[in-house]
Amino acid sequence: MSRIVPHGLIESMSGLLCQHSDTYFFRKNGKVFTGKRCSPSKKEPTANQLAQRTKFAQARAAVKALTSEQKAAYMEAFKAQRRYLDFNGFLFAQEYAKLS
């Protein structure tokens, strides 16, 4: 895994270069890193994988459906914690945990 130090021309990168690319970029703790998908699976997803994808989609839908009052309550809890660096990640984790 390599580490990228962004300059003025490229301040931030994330995701894949294109849908056929096996190199991806991600940001962690304010630093940008690269990674490589070495051997993505070409098999059909298992029942457990499909269930996990459904659970993920349900959590995303729950985050999108939050009202401004609910988000304000979550914001107070977000400010009191140190585990999650961004509010969206915190929201997702809270809604995902409700599905378990």
PLY file of the C-alpha trace (Angstrom):
ply
format ascii 1.0
element vertex 100
property float x
property float y
property float z
element edge 99
property int vertex1
property int vertex2
end_header
0.00 0.00 0.00
1.34 3.40 -0.88
0.75 6.76 0.76
-0.07 9.89 -1.21
0.88 13.37 -0.10
-1.54 15.67 -1.94
-0.20 18.84 -3.54
-2.12 21.89 -4.71
-3.01 20.29 -8.05
-4.56 17.18 -6.48
-5.91 17.87 -3.01
-8.01 14.75 -2.59
-8.63 11.41 -4.29
-11.01 8.59 -3.44
-12.58 5.59 -5.15
-11.52 3.84 -8.35
-9.88 5.48 -11.33
-12.51 3.83 -13.56
-14.88 0.89 -13.16
-12.33 -1.48 -14.73
-9.49 -0.32 -12.50
-8.05 -2.52 -9.77
-6.41 0.45 -7.98
-8.40 2.48 -5.50
-7.81 5.49 -3.27
-9.14 6.14 0.23
-8.74 8.70 2.98
-8.05 7.65 6.56
-7.25 10.03 9.42
-6.66 12.88 6.98
-4.19 10.95 4.80
-4.83 9.55 1.30
-3.78 5.95 0.62
-3.96 3.63 -2.37
-4.78 -0.04 -2.51
-5.20 -2.74 -5.11
-7.97 -5.30 -5.55
-5.82 -8.35 -6.15
-8.39 -10.94 -7.10
-12.02 -9.81 -6.98
-14.44 -12.71 -6.82
-16.25 -13.71 -9.99
-18.51 -16.21 -8.20
-22.19 -15.69 -7.52
-22.74 -14.12 -4.09
-23.66 -16.47 -1.27
-26.86 -16.18 0.77
-24.89 -14.56 3.62
-23.35 -12.01 1.24
-26.77 -11.15 -0.18
-28.17 -10.76 3.34
-25.27 -8.45 4.24
-25.87 -6.33 1.13
-29.55 -6.06 2.01
-28.71 -5.01 5.56
-26.28 -2.39 4.25
-28.93 -1.01 1.87
-31.48 -0.87 4.70
-29.05 1.09 6.88
-28.36 3.56 4.04
-32.10 4.02 3.52
-32.61 4.58 7.25
-29.91 7.28 7.27
-31.53 9.03 4.30
-34.92 8.92 6.02
-33.75 10.62 9.24
-35.53 13.83 10.15
-33.67 16.99 11.11
-34.66 16.46 14.77
-33.21 12.95 14.74
-30.02 14.23 13.10
-29.73 16.94 15.77
-29.98 14.31 18.51
-27.35 12.20 16.75
-25.12 15.29 16.42
-25.02 15.63 20.21
-24.01 11.98 20.55
-21.44 12.40 17.75
-19.78 15.32 19.54
-19.52 13.26 22.74
-17.65 10.36 21.10
-14.17 9.96 19.56
-14.47 6.73 17.56
-15.93 8.09 14.32
-14.20 10.91 12.45
-17.14 12.06 10.36
-20.82 12.51 11.07
-22.05 10.39 8.13
-20.00 7.40 9.27
-21.40 7.82 12.77
-24.99 7.98 11.45
-24.49 4.85 9.38
-22.97 2.94 12.30
-25.85 3.86 14.59
-28.52 2.83 12.08
-26.63 -0.32 11.10
-26.39 -1.38 14.75
-30.19 -1.10 15.07
-30.58 -3.77 12.37
-28.60 -6.40 14.27
0 1
1 2
2 3
3 4
4 5
5 6
6 7
7 8
8 9
9 10
10 11
11 12
12 13
13 14
14 15
15 16
16 17
17 18
18 19
19 20
20 21
21 22
22 23
23 24
24 25
25 26
26 27
27 28
28 29
29 30
30 31
31 32
32 33
33 34
34 35
35 36
36 37
37 38
38 39
39 40
40 41
41 42
42 43
43 44
44 45
45 46
46 47
47 48
48 49
49 50
50 51
51 52
52 53
53 54
54 55
55 56
56 57
57 58
58 59
59 60
60 61
61 62
62 63
63 64
64 65
65 66
66 67
67 68
68 69
69 70
70 71
71 72
72 73
73 74
74 75
75 76
76 77
77 78
78 79
79 80
80 81
81 82
82 83
83 84
84 85
85 86
86 87
87 88
88 89
89 90
90 91
91 92
92 93
93 94
94 95
95 96
96 97
97 98
98 99
